[in-house]
Amino acid sequence: MALYELVLPKMGESVAEATIIKWVKQPGEMIEIDESVLEIATDKVDSEVPSPVAGKLVKTFFKEDDIVQVGAVIATIETEAGSDVIEPEAESVALVQKSLEAEPQINVNTPIQPLSAPVSIQTEKTDMNTSGRFYSPLVKSMATEEGISLAELDSIQGSGLEGRVTKQDVIDYLSKRNSAQDKPDNTGQSVAGSESPVSSSSRPATVSSSGPVSSVSGGDEIIEMDRMRKLIAEHMVMSKQTSPHVTSFVEADVTNLVAWRDRVKGSFEKREGEKITFTPIFIEAVAKAIKDLPMINISVNGTQIIKKRDINIGMAAALPSGNLIVPVIKNADQLNLFGLTKAVNDLASRARQSKLKPDETQGGTFTITNVGTFGNAMGTPIINQPQVAILAVGEIKKKPAVIETEFGDVIAIRHMMFLSLSYDHRVVDGSLGGSFIRRVADYLEAWDMNREI
């Protein structure tokens, strides 16, 4: 017999930790090779961790909802291979402790979250590093964004391994702190307002369960948000609080594009075994427009503008559950239309099956959402932070339109669609936003009818 140490596998360059959602196997149960042992979550992506060996699960080192660093030993499995017994306790504890105490390396490709109050946040960030208590990068980031001082963070009782503060601990603390500040005392002043080191006017608002009270009648159904919906809600509220949104609209004549796709889609599907949709065509046009106007491909860090080298385009995809996920096509400008079509179909298929890898939703620099899929003419999408712009493409419909010819103006039936671009008015002015969306429309309208794929 031997004991095999199961570690949390590397899930991509930008993923340093994951949350344990559920242990599929319990200590004492038998495991086959490649059988799922537990389910984990990183950002919006849920994944399974399979076992590379067959045997019996002996011990688990983390509980559900614990946040675990990549490379940490999470369980031991007793195997039939070999005759030497490897005692995992001392080594496992040392490895876990090392993974918890080690400061993660900075990845230059990791998007930098925009900061709404750079002066106060920088002070908190410096002080955070002087604490003798370990805090994960996620907890540090939440404390920075929510204006939680080091003294406040040290006072939070952690529910994680060895009393470590988890994301849920911070959320619970914020909920209690906000409730205390909203509750007036006998003098009409906020109970906790004078004690908090950050005033309510300077601290960013938070997403919490305490909000306006809704009346519930006997026939109403109460549905608790699932984990992904909570993440989406927090992300959307944060985006609106971070960026002043402006939306510009353009109507494009895509008649030639529609006619071309109708001509090639049958032969393409017969040859490749999959369909060619409009999405890769839109992505190609956006990538070209970004190369023409690169200042739309940026993010904001306080008063700094970070111009992105890579063009990584996310495509919002609706899941069967009704939630939304945004897989990212990396270096989209370096792919031809055939490559984009393959990438779009692959990511969309695996997104619907919940088989995306965590790294495949990271690193986006621009996002496209297709509201036309739902029969909508146009939309005003919310920016996917830390990006500064998002494009919505509407439904393609036949309409009468005026066409200028050498013989005069005529009215004809054309395929028309609306494009709408929401952008961060802190760094993207109307001139750039309007020019960019017009450039995308120009690429779509000038489609070559004789193009091959």
Summary of the structure (lengths in Angstrom):
residues: 453
radius of gyration: 25.7
end to end distance: 56.7
largest distance: 90.7
contacts: 1337
relative contact order: 0.11
helix: 34%
strand: 24%
